[in-house]
Amino acid sequence: MAEDEDTPVRKRIRLEKLVLDTLGIDELRDYIDELKAEIARVEADIGRKQNHRSAADAFFKRP
């Protein structure tokens, strides 16, 4: 069976959503710290990839 081309592509869920009702304030703050650390890790990787792409563009003299 072929997939319908008109069907929108669903985004992959990367983080599982926690049930926040069961967490205390300190646990929620710890969770925020974990999320901030993950955001910093991803932003650093984005920067690394942008630098790599810029170097490649300069090497191949892309405008």
N, C-alpha and C positions, 0 to 999 in steps of 0.2 A: 504494500500500500504506500503510495507516494504522499509526502507531506504537503499540505495545502500551503501554497506560497503566500496567501493572504493572511495566514495566521501570524499574529505578532510574536516575535521571539521573546520569551520570558527571561529576565535577568537572573543569573545564578545568585542564590543567597549565599553570601560568604560568611556571615556571622550568624550564629544561632541566637535568637532573641531570648534573653533570660526572663523568667517570671520575677518581676521586680517586687511584687507584693510580699514575697517571703524573705526579702533581704532587709537587714537593718541599715541604719544610716552609715555606720563605718564600713559595712560591706559594699554599700553603694559607692562610697568614696573610693574604696579600693578598686572597684570595677571601673570607675571613671579613670583612675590612674592607669589601669591596664589598657583601656581604650586609647588614652593619650599616647602611651608608649607605642602602641601598634600604629597609630596615625603618624608618629614621628618616624618610625621605621619605614613606612610606605612612602612618606614624603622624601626621605633620604634616598630611597631607591629611584623615585621619579627624578630627582636631581642627578643621580648617577647616569640614568638612561638619557636624560636631556643632554648632559655633557658628552656622552658617547655619540649621540646623534649629531651634535654640533661639530664634533671632531670629524665625523664621517662626511658631513656636508662640506666642511672646509677642505678636506682631502679631495673630494670629487668636485669641488667648486660649484656646488648647487647654489642657485640664487636664493 
